[in-house]
């Protein structure tokens, strides 16, 4: 059975299964894994917020530049 499982998963798959089983069986490891997951999620959300702020700033700058360009075109027409 383990031979077939090892062939199906490969060495990295078996290592991953071992880590999952070890974390599931050990309360201190579960606590550590949960803490890491929370920190990773916090980091991803922080990066997403910063990207949104940057996008908003770029949009504002583009709208301002478009308004300035429209004024310039109107002045050139008169």
GROMACS elastic network, one bead per residue, 0.5 to 0.9 nm:
[ bonds ]
;  ai    aj funct       b0    kb
    1     4     6  0.53444   500
    1     5     6  0.62462   500
    1     6     6  0.85734   500
    2     6     6  0.58560   500
    2     7     6  0.84223   500
    3     6     6  0.50599   500
    3     7     6  0.61651   500
    3     8     6  0.85928   500
    4     7     6  0.50605   500
    4     8     6  0.60995   500
    4     9     6  0.86041   500
    5     8     6  0.50449   500
    5     9     6  0.60448   500
    5    10     6  0.79881   500
    5    14     6  0.81067   500
    6     9     6  0.53040   500
    6    10     6  0.52762   500
    6    11     6  0.67903   500
    6    13     6  0.79170   500
    6    14     6  0.64933   500
    7    10     6  0.53535   500
    7    11     6  0.82820   500
    8    13     6  0.83816   500
    9    12     6  0.71740   500
    9    14     6  0.60533   500
   10    13     6  0.53095   500
   10    14     6  0.63004   500
   10    15     6  0.87043   500
   11    14     6  0.52025   500
   11    15     6  0.62031   500
   11    16     6  0.86815   500
   12    16     6  0.61354   500
   12    17     6  0.86110   500
   13    16     6  0.50287   500
   13    17     6  0.61811   500
   13    18     6  0.85507   500
   14    17     6  0.50612   500
   14    18     6  0.61145   500
   14    19     6  0.86241   500
   15    18     6  0.50327   500
   15    19     6  0.62045   500
   15    20     6  0.86617   500
   16    19     6  0.51065   500
   16    20     6  0.61939   500
   16    21     6  0.85981   500
   17    20     6  0.51283   500
   17    21     6  0.61298   500
   17    22     6  0.84855   500
   18    21     6  0.51536   500
   18    22     6  0.60015   500
   18    23     6  0.85387   500
   19    22     6  0.50090   500
   19    23     6  0.60529   500
   19    24     6  0.84579   500
   20    23     6  0.51884   500
   20    24     6  0.60442   500
   20    25     6  0.85406   500
   21    24     6  0.50721   500
   21    25     6  0.60794   500
   21    26     6  0.86316   500
   22    25     6  0.51961   500
   22    26     6  0.61585   500
   22    29     6  0.77278   500
   22    30     6  0.88747   500
   23    26     6  0.53476   500
   23    27     6  0.74417   500
   23    28     6  0.82140   500
   23    29     6  0.51303   500
   23    30     6  0.53203   500
   23    31     6  0.88896   500
   23    32     6  0.89396   500
   23    33     6  0.75256   500
   24    27     6  0.74043   500
   24    29     6  0.77547   500
   24    30     6  0.63310   500
   25    29     6  0.82093   500
   25    30     6  0.80129   500
   26    29     6  0.53118   500
   26    30     6  0.61871   500
   26    31     6  0.87320   500
   27    31     6  0.61647   500
   27    32     6  0.86285   500
   28    31     6  0.51001   500
   28    32     6  0.62558   500
   28    33     6  0.86140   500
   29    32     6  0.50068   500
   29    33     6  0.60081   500
   29    34     6  0.84646   500
   30    33     6  0.50379   500
   30    34     6  0.60288   500
   30    35     6  0.85214   500
   31    34     6  0.51406   500
   31    35     6  0.61806   500
   31    36     6  0.86618   500
   32    35     6  0.50732   500
   32    36     6  0.62045   500
   32    37     6  0.85967   500
   33    36     6  0.51076   500
   33    37     6  0.61383   500
   33    38     6  0.86473   500
   34    37     6  0.50139   500
   34    38     6  0.61709   500
   34    39     6  0.86158   500
   35    38     6  0.51436   500
   35    39     6  0.62080   500
   35    40     6  0.85806   500
   36    39     6  0.51050   500
   36    40     6  0.60520   500
   36    41     6  0.85349   500
   37    40     6  0.50817   500
   37    41     6  0.61154   500
   37    42     6  0.85337   500
   38    41     6  0.51253   500
   38    42     6  0.60992   500
   38    43     6  0.85895   500
   39    42     6  0.50007   500
   39    43     6  0.61395   500
   39    44     6  0.86556   500
   40    43     6  0.50623   500
   40    44     6  0.62190   500
   40    45     6  0.86465   500
   41    44     6  0.51200   500
   41    45     6  0.61549   500
   41    46     6  0.85010   500
   42    45     6  0.52194   500
   42    46     6  0.61044   500
   42    47     6  0.86689   500
   43    46     6  0.50476   500
   43    47     6  0.62013   500
   43    48     6  0.85944   500
   44    47     6  0.51566   500
   44    48     6  0.61773   500
   44    49     6  0.86734   500
   45    49     6  0.61558   500
   45    50     6  0.86450   500
   46    49     6  0.51169   500
   46    50     6  0.62619   500
   46    51     6  0.86281   500
   47    50     6  0.51341   500
   47    51     6  0.61449   500
   47    52     6  0.86301   500
   48    51     6  0.50814   500
   48    52     6  0.62033   500
   48    53     6  0.87009   500
   49    52     6  0.51011   500
   49    53     6  0.62547   500
   49    54     6  0.86370   500
   50    53     6  0.50748   500
   50    54     6  0.61512   500
   50    55     6  0.85713   500
   51    54     6  0.50623   500
   51    55     6  0.61075   500
   51    56     6  0.86059   500
   52    55     6  0.50283   500
   52    56     6  0.61578   500
   52    57     6  0.86141   500
   53    56     6  0.50944   500
   53    57     6  0.61973   500
   53    58     6  0.86703   500
   54    57     6  0.50622   500
   54    58     6  0.62173   500
   54    59     6  0.86389   500
   55    58     6  0.51153   500
   55    59     6  0.61873   500
   55    60     6  0.86640   500
   56    59     6  0.50684   500
   56    60     6  0.61973   500
   56    61     6  0.86192   500
   57    60     6  0.51330   500
   57    61     6  0.61792   500
   57    62     6  0.85755   500
   58    61     6  0.50785   500
   58    62     6  0.60780   500
   58    63     6  0.86019   500
   59    62     6  0.50355   500
   59    63     6  0.61381   500
   59    64     6  0.85682   500
   60    63     6  0.51297   500
   60    64     6  0.61645   500
   60    65     6  0.85855   500
   61    64     6  0.50752   500
   61    65     6  0.61166   500
   61    66     6  0.85509   500
   62    65     6  0.50535   500
   62    66     6  0.60731   500
   62    67     6  0.85950   500
   63    66     6  0.50244   500
   63    67     6  0.61839   500
   63    68     6  0.86406   500
   64    67     6  0.51152   500
   64    68     6  0.62361   500
   64    69     6  0.85728   500
   65    68     6  0.50565   500
   65    69     6  0.60717   500
   65    70     6  0.85731   500
   66    70     6  0.61116   500
   66    71     6  0.86417   500
   67    70     6  0.50722   500
   67    71     6  0.62811   500
   67    72     6  0.86488   500
   68    71     6  0.51304   500
   68    72     6  0.62244   500
   68    73     6  0.86903   500
   69    72     6  0.50050   500
   69    73     6  0.61824   500
   69    74     6  0.86384   500
   70    73     6  0.50892   500
   70    74     6  0.61992   500
   70    75     6  0.86415   500
   71    74     6  0.51035   500
   71    75     6  0.61679   500
   71    76     6  0.85712   500
   72    75     6  0.51271   500
   72    76     6  0.61385   500
   72    77     6  0.86582   500
   73    76     6  0.50445   500
   73    77     6  0.62283   500
   73    78     6  0.88782   500
   74    77     6  0.51358   500
   74    78     6  0.65369   500
   75    78     6  0.53403   500
